[in-house]
Amino acid sequence: MVPTIAVAHYPEGAGHATRMLAIAEAIEDAGGAVRMAGGGAGAEFVALNGYDEFEPTVVDYIDTYQDGSLWQTATESVPATLGRIADYESWLDATDPDALVTDDMFAAMAANRVGVPLYVLKHDMPGLYDDVVERTGAGFHTTFQLSAAREFYYPVVWPQSGADPGRATRIPPVALDGHPPVRDEADVVVVPSHYSSLDRVAEHLRRQGYDVLNVADADWDPVPSLLPYIRGADAVVCSGYSTIMDAAVAGTPCVVHPATDEQDAVADWLERFDVDGFAVAPDPIDVLDAVADPPEPPAFENGATYIAERVVGDLRDPDPYASENDEGGEGNVDASDAGRDGAVDEEMHVVAGRSRLGALATVPTVAVAALVATGSVLSPTRFGRGVGSRGRRALGAFGAGVARGLRAGRDGASATANAVVEVVGGAVASAVARLSTVELGAPSVGVGRGASRVGRAARRVGATATHALSSVADGCLDALGRCRRVAASRLEGR
């Protein structure tokens, strides 16, 4: 019997799609059938590789948090998160796969709810981040997926360290391969991420006499896989971790010029461990120097084959009591030279103090947002196997309480805000009027008018805030309702 395996990728950046496409192709080579999902920036590359994928609601925390604000995250990404989980539940119910392999936290949540065996791929561990909010989010993702997955794959190019997650299986980097190298195409391949631009770098390299392939150029048409072009070049310049994995598998020296927080963190670890094959260039001038004197080529196998063989093998001969990872890492595949020192300095074991202004004070806000997005969704699942039934009931109660609170907030926010504005504004206006009458005499009319304008402005601010809060509540309630309808439909079907 041919196992049907769902493969879902995260929607932020195309690199998530190319990694999961590598696994999808390896699964088919190992004898499995694949169903793809994910959407977002990687959808084009999924289509180029011949898959017709399901596209759930797109979320983009990099855009709303790193390039936006916590308020934008709460009003846009949190409701979208709930919608994405509900969409994945419907899709998994309809396709009924034998397992799901994913690097998407929200697909993992949906799989856990509907009882689909789960395999997770994740490289952005909490220890990578200095920002407290991002570290907290990565910690939540990692803890949940470690508890929910049959196996948790950690694709890395750096040596083992104390910051590695427990019970994770270290594997070599994952890259979309299977095509011969394209030689004589370019000396240097320049690959910006979805969130960065390397056009100036590419232009400077051309002025230095290099033949440059910049995949962001207007005359460049996307291809099913960049790895053959990277393999045929003398060096590759990139921002993101996906191209780092491509370069590692291709054996091409790689210069990393990071743009986002995650990319900065990955570049920092490449420098910490002095990983062979990689040079970090914080500034454009550093890129030119690194290309002129590139590092030695990296040498890594492709971890996609290992994942595919393991998943297909598990489904054909399941043995839930024989996980090699239960005792902490016996199933690891060495992703680095055996003689490399795996020590990590002490700062990797503590939460770094650096964060953007006010991040520490907003941790409770982010925690609440995460629980709003997941509390009611996770309540009937196996989340936190060690937590037990009391913990699960508590999460369920929290989720139900959140829903009730959102309804109450939506219905009562306007009246409450107006009352506060009336009381505060009225008190201020009254006090100013009394002061102007007693102390100021003639200027009292002007002061009174000023107080009136302040009161009207306060009312406008209150109305705007009320509308925004109501929008957030409506979005979350709508997504929660979709989750409940999916669950009810599934129960009726049984």
ABEGO torsion letter per residue (X at the ends): XBBBBBBBBBABEAAAAAAAAAAAAAAAAAGBBBBBBGEEAAAAAAAAAGBBBBBBBBBBAAAAAAABBAAAAAAAAAAAAAAAAAAAAAAAAAAGBABBBBABAAAAAAAAAAGBBBBBBBABBAAABABAAAAAAAAAAAAAAAAABABBBBBBABBBBAABBBGBBBBBBBBBBGBBBBBGABABBBBBBAABBAAAAAAAAAAAGBBBBBAABAABBBBABAAAAAAABABBBBABAAAAAAAAAAGBBBBBBBABAAAAAAAAAAAAAGBBGBBBBABAAAAAAAAABBBBBBBBBBAAAAAAAAAAAAAABBBAAABAAAAGGAABBBABBAABBABBBAAAABBBABBBBGAAAAAAAAAAAAAAAAAAAAAABABGAAAEAAAAAAAAAAAAAAAAAAAAAAAAAAAAAAAAAAAAAAAAAAAAAAAAAAAAEAAAAAAAAAAAAAAAAAAAAAAAAAAAAAAAAAAAAAAAAAAAAAAAAAAAAX
